[in-house]
Amino acid sequence: MCPQMHSAKNGHAHGSDSGELERGNIPRHRAIYEELLSEIQSGVYQPGERLPSEALLCERFNASRITVAKAFENLQREGLVVRRPGSGTYVERPPDSESMRFGVLIPELGTTDIFEPICQGILSTPAARSHSLAWGNTSDLARSPRDGAESLCRQYIAQKVNGVFFAPVEYEEDKDRTNRRIADMFTRANIPVVLLDRCLEPYPDRCEFDLVGIDNHRAGFALTRHLLKAGAKRIVFAARPNSASTVDARAAGYREALYTLQNGSNGKVVLADFEEAKFVKHMLDRERPDGIVCANDVTAAKLMGTIISLGKQVPEDIRMVGVDDVSYAKYLPTPLTTMRQDCAEIGAVAMSVMLERIKRPNHPVMDVRVKTELVVRASCGSAV
């Protein structure tokens, strides 16, 4: 039975029941955060005013204390509230600050599903309300991600932006040199950089810039462990050549899971274009996998299509998992089990990290990892 909603102020109820808060794929803590944010922005709670206690909010939203505390933490990170031990949580009065302009340098924007919601997260965060984002001229990116990225870099330097959100170039043979050139140009121009999703150095090296993403090593481990529990015994890791360092980290997690959970097995990492049926058939004949951990959902979609065209069934013959939970993952011929990352949260956190870097330029490098969630669908052949 759902408890009666309590009014936030002046007898007006501003929440909705727990079922409504769990609409779509929005995590419960994020829904509570958005509800409280709306009330703060609409003036239900004024600067300096105390918010209801965690206990009252737990009852109002039919949520656990941990969930409500996480929503409070998000509000505090955005500078919207301040928590006073022994007193409560109060609406913060935002300080007057100069409007800043930031550049977005994402070579894969428009071609990879994860980056648009990341950008939306950057734009929608309250921390960005007094600032603006520059997208630059992206026409060169369509022809050459490398040349386009360097062109945008020069544009942002000429515009003297206050900082740049950068997702390093991927899938280019000389991507590491390209990314280092771009990074060095920003450094010489004294422009702060916050990396999105991936480091610009090969795994496991770490560069000198703040990074917001997920724990890719842990994701690779968890996906492999899930396939093992589902009954797979001969698991391979599939990725596209010249992938980002995130993929190397996922492969490392895959290898560790096999080594730890399958009697020292080293596994097999296969790098290829998985739309080539001849190669895929050769790989299946050679490795005889009954499980495949794919570097991301794009790889999984291409490989699944090719496997089916070769007369194999997923998951009856081969179990598959991916990473990202892109919009089409649940609509593949066999709905894909995948590791979901909260892209909007990555964007929101990235803006906070950028503002903190500008405020404290000598602060130690930050590596912020957003929580992931295993989404189980039919492709793994297991409902656990």
C-alpha positions in Angstrom: 0.0 0.0 0.0 1.5 3.4 -1.0 1.6 5.9 1.8 -0.3 9.2 1.5 1.8 12.0 -0.1 2.8 14.7 2.3 2.7 18.3 1.3 6.0 20.0 0.8 4.8 23.5 1.9 1.6 25.5 2.4 -0.6 22.4 2.1 0.4 21.7 -1.5 1.5 18.2 -2.6 4.5 18.4 -5.0 5.4 14.8 -5.3 3.9 11.8 -7.1 3.6 8.2 -6.0 6.5 5.8 -6.1 5.3 4.2 -9.3 5.3 7.5 -11.2 8.8 8.2 -9.9 10.1 5.0 -11.5 8.8 5.9 -14.9 11.0 4.9 -17.8 14.6 4.1 -17.0 15.0 6.9 -14.5 16.7 5.6 -11.2 14.7 6.3 -8.1 17.3 8.7 -6.6 17.4 10.6 -9.8 13.6 11.0 -9.9 13.6 12.3 -6.3 16.4 14.7 -7.2 14.4 16.0 -10.1 11.3 16.5 -8.0 13.2 18.4 -5.3 15.1 20.4 -7.9 11.8 21.4 -9.5 10.5 22.6 -6.2 13.7 24.6 -5.5 13.6 26.2 -8.9 9.9 27.1 -8.7 10.4 28.8 -5.4 8.6 26.2 -3.2 11.7 26.3 -1.1 13.5 29.6 -0.9 17.3 30.2 -0.4 18.1 29.7 3.2 15.0 27.6 3.9 15.3 24.1 5.4 14.2 21.1 3.4 12.1 18.3 4.9 14.1 15.7 6.8 15.3 12.5 5.1 12.8 10.6 7.2 9.9 12.7 5.9 11.1 12.4 2.4 11.5 8.6 2.7 7.8 8.4 3.7 6.8 10.9 1.0 8.5 9.1 -1.9 8.2 5.6 -0.4 12.0 5.2 -0.7 14.9 4.1 1.4 17.1 6.4 3.5 20.1 5.6 1.2 18.1 6.6 -1.9 17.0 9.9 -0.5 20.5 10.6 0.8 21.8 10.0 -2.7 19.3 12.6 -4.1 20.5 15.1 -1.5 24.1 14.4 -2.4 23.3 15.2 -6.1 21.7 18.5 -5.0 24.7 19.3 -2.8 27.1 18.6 -5.6 25.3 21.0 -7.8 25.7 23.7 -5.2 21.9 23.9 -4.6 21.8 22.8 -1.0 24.1 22.8 2.0 23.9 20.1 4.7 24.5 21.3 8.3 25.3 18.5 10.7 22.7 18.3 13.5 20.5 20.9 11.8 19.4 19.7 8.4 19.6 20.5 4.7 19.1 24.0 3.5 18.6 25.6 0.1 21.8 27.4 -0.9 21.9 30.9 -2.3 23.8 30.6 -5.5 26.8 33.0 -5.6 27.0 35.6 -8.3 29.4 34.3 -10.9 30.7 35.4 -14.2 29.1 33.6 -17.2 31.5 31.3 -18.9 31.6 29.6 -22.3 32.7 26.0 -22.7 33.5 24.0 -25.8 32.3 20.5 -26.6 34.7 18.4 -28.6 33.2 15.0 -29.3 34.2 13.5 -32.7 31.6 10.7 -32.4 28.7 13.1 -31.7 25.8 12.0 -33.8 27.3 8.6 -34.6 27.4 7.0 -31.1 24.2 7.0 -29.0 25.9 7.7 -25.6 27.2 11.2 -26.3 23.9 13.0 -27.1 22.5 12.2 -23.6 25.9 13.2 -22.1 25.6 16.6 -23.8 22.0 16.9 -22.6 23.2 16.1 -19.0 25.8 18.9 -19.3 23.2 21.4 -20.5 20.4 20.4 -18.1 22.5 20.5 -14.9 21.7 23.5 -12.7 25.4 24.2 -12.5 25.3 25.2 -16.2 22.4 27.6 -15.9 24.6 30.7 -16.1 27.0 29.4 -18.7 26.9 28.4 -22.4 28.3 25.7 -24.6 30.0 26.1 -28.0 29.7 23.3 -30.5 32.0 24.7 -33.2 32.0 23.9 -36.9 31.6 20.1 -37.1 31.6 19.8 -40.9 35.2 18.5 -40.9 34.3 15.8 -38.4 32.1 14.0 -40.9 35.1 13.7 -43.3 37.8 12.9 -40.8 37.4 12.7 -37.1 41.1 13.4 -36.6 41.2 16.5 -38.8 37.8 17.7 -37.5 38.9 17.3 -33.9 42.1 19.3 -34.4 40.1 22.0 -36.3 37.6 22.3 -33.4 40.5 22.5 -31.0 42.0 25.5 -32.8 38.6 27.1 -33.0 38.1 26.8 -29.2 41.5 28.2 -28.5 40.9 31.2 -30.8 37.5 31.8 -29.1 39.3 31.6 -25.7 36.7 29.3 -24.2 36.9 28.8 -20.4 37.1 25.0 -20.7 36.5 22.0 -23.0 34.6 18.8 -22.6 36.6 16.3 -24.7 35.8 12.7 -25.8 39.1 11.5 -27.3 39.2 10.3 -30.9 38.5 6.6 -31.4 39.0 4.0 -34.2 41.8 5.9 -35.9 45.2 4.2 -36.3 47.1 7.2 -35.0 44.4 8.1 -32.4 46.8 8.3 -29.5 49.1 10.8 -31.2 46.1 12.8 -32.4 44.6 13.0 -28.9 47.9 13.9 -27.3 48.4 16.8 -29.9 44.9 18.1 -29.0 45.6 17.8 -25.3 48.9 19.6 -25.6 47.3 22.5 -27.6 44.8 23.0 -24.8 47.4 22.8 -22.1 49.6 25.4 -23.9 46.5 27.7 -24.2 45.8 27.2 -20.4 42.3 25.8 -21.2 41.0 23.2 -18.6 39.9 19.9 -20.1 37.4 17.4 -18.7 37.4 14.1 -20.4 34.1 12.3 -21.2 33.9 8.5 -21.0 37.5 7.8 -21.8 41.1 8.6 -21.1 43.3 9.8 -24.0 46.2 7.5 -22.9 46.2 3.8 -23.7 45.0 1.6 -20.9 46.2 1.3 -18.1 48.1 4.6 -18.3 46.4 7.7 -17.0 46.7 11.2 -18.3 46.7 14.5 -16.5 43.1 15.5 -17.0 39.9 15.0 -15.0 37.8 12.1 -16.3 34.1 11.3 -15.8 32.9 7.9 -16.9 32.2 4.4 -15.6 34.4 1.7 -14.1 35.1 -0.2 -17.3 37.2 -2.9 -15.7 34.5 -3.7 -13.3 31.9 -3.7 -16.1 33.9 -6.2 -18.1 34.3 -8.4 -15.0 30.6 -8.3 -14.1 29.4 -9.1 -17.6 31.8 -12.1 -17.8 30.7 -13.4 -14.4 27.1 -13.1 -15.5 27.7 -15.2 -18.6 29.5 -17.8 -16.5 26.6 -18.0 -14.0 24.2 -18.3 -17.0 26.1 -21.5 -18.1 28.6 -20.3 -20.7 32.0 -22.0 -20.5 33.9 -20.8 -23.6 33.6 -17.0 -23.6 35.4 -14.6 -26.0 35.6 -10.9 -25.9 34.7 -9.1 -29.2 35.8 -5.5 -30.1 36.6 -3.3 -33.0 40.3 -2.5 -33.8 41.7 0.8 -32.5 38.9 1.2 -29.9 39.2 3.6 -27.0 41.1 2.8 -23.8 37.7 2.0 -22.2 37.5 -1.1 -24.3 40.9 -2.3 -23.2 39.8 -1.8 -19.6 36.7 -3.9 -20.2 38.8 -6.6 -21.8 41.1 -6.6 -18.8 38.0 -7.1 -16.5 36.9 -9.9 -18.8 40.3 -11.6 -18.5 40.4 -11.2 -14.8 37.0 -12.7 -14.4 37.9 -15.8 -16.4 41.2 -16.1 -14.6 39.6 -15.8 -11.1 36.4 -17.7 -11.7 37.4 -20.3 -14.4 40.6 -21.9 -13.1 43.1 -19.5 -14.6 41.7 -19.3 -18.1 43.2 -16.4 -20.1 40.3 -16.0 -22.5 40.4 -14.8 -26.1 40.1 -11.2 -27.3 39.0 -10.9 -30.9 39.4 -7.6 -32.8 37.6 -7.4 -36.1 34.8 -6.0 -38.3 32.0 -8.3 -37.2 29.8 -7.6 -40.2 32.2 -9.7 -42.3 30.4 -13.1 -42.4 33.5 -15.0 -43.6 35.6 -13.9 -40.7 32.9 -14.4 -38.1 32.3 -18.0 -39.4 36.1 -18.7 -39.1 36.1 -17.3 -35.6 33.2 -19.4 -34.5 34.7 -22.5 -36.0 38.0 -21.8 -34.4 37.0 -20.6 -30.9 33.6 -22.5 -30.6 32.3 -19.8 -28.2 29.1 -20.4 -26.3 29.3 -16.8 -24.8 30.5 -13.5 -26.1 31.2 -10.3 -24.2 31.0 -7.4 -26.7 32.9 -4.2 -26.1 29.7 -2.2 -26.6 26.2 -2.5 -27.9 27.2 -1.4 -31.4 29.6 -4.3 -31.7 26.9 -6.7 -30.2 24.3 -5.5 -32.8 26.6 -6.1 -35.7 27.9 -9.4 -34.4 24.4 -10.7 -33.5 23.2 -10.0 -37.1 26.1 -11.8 -38.6 25.7 -14.8 -36.2 22.0 -15.1 -37.1 22.8 -14.9 -40.8 25.1 -17.9 -40.3 22.3 -20.0 -38.9 23.2 -19.7 -35.3 20.7 -18.7 -32.6 21.1 -16.3 -29.7 21.1 -17.4 -26.9 20.5 -21.0 -27.7 23.8 -21.5 -29.4 25.7 -18.4 -28.2 24.9 -16.1 -25.3 25.8 -12.4 -25.8 26.1 -9.3 -23.7 27.1 -5.7 -24.4 27.8 -2.3 -22.8 25.9 1.0 -22.9 22.2 0.1 -23.2 21.7 2.2 -26.3 18.1 3.0 -27.4 17.9 0.0 -29.8 19.4 -2.6 -27.5 16.1 -4.0 -26.5 14.8 -4.1 -30.1 17.6 -6.3 -31.6 16.5 -9.7 -33.0 17.2 -11.0 -29.5 16.9 -8.3 -26.9 20.4 -7.5 -25.6 21.6 -8.0 -22.0 23.9 -5.0 -21.4 25.6 -2.9 -18.8 23.7 0.4 -18.6 25.6 3.6 -18.0 23.8 6.8 -16.9 24.9 9.1 -19.6 22.9 12.1 -18.4 24.6 11.7 -15.0 28.0 11.6 -16.7 27.2 15.0 -18.3 25.9 16.6 -15.1 28.9 15.4 -13.1 31.3 16.6 -15.9 30.0 20.2 -15.5 30.5 20.1 -11.8 34.0 18.7 -12.2 34.8 21.5 -14.8 33.6 24.3 -12.4 35.6 22.7 -9.6 38.7 22.6 -11.8 38.4 26.2 -12.7 37.9 27.2 -9.1 40.8 25.0 -7.9 43.3 24.6 -10.8 45.9 22.9 -8.6 43.5 20.4 -7.1 44.6 16.7 -7.7 43.3 15.1 -10.9 39.8 13.7 -10.4 38.6 10.3 -11.8 34.8 10.2 -11.2 33.0 6.9 -11.9 29.3 6.9 -12.4 27.4 3.8 -11.3 26.3 1.2 -13.8 23.5 -1.3 -13.8 23.3 -4.7 -15.4 20.1 -4.9 -17.6 19.2 -8.6 -18.1 17.4 -9.5 -21.3 17.0 -12.6 -23.5 20.4 -12.6 -25.2 22.2 -14.0 -22.2 19.8 -16.9 -21.8 19.3 -16.1 -18.1 16.9 -14.2 -16.0 19.2 -13.9 -13.0 
